Amino acid sequence: MPKSVIIPAGSSAPLAPFVPGTLADGVVYVSGTLAFDQHNNG
């Protein structure tokens, strides 16, 4: 199953071998995700 790495525009590059999201087989898997908008409002 092919997968795509998702790194949102405007975010910094990961410092470790982790990414915020991965798309695999039509499903988006996320890690360390909090409910903040583009202006850091939670």
Residue pairs with C-beta under 8 A, 6 or more apart in sequence:
1 24
1 25
2 24
3 22
3 23
3 24
4 22
4 23
4 24
5 19
5 21
5 22
6 19
6 20
6 21
6 22
6 23
6 28
7 13
7 14
7 19
7 20
7 21
8 20
10 38
11 20
14 20
18 31
18 32
19 31
20 30
20 31
20 32
20 33
21 28
21 29
21 30
21 31
21 33
22 28
22 29
23 29
34 42
35 42
36 42
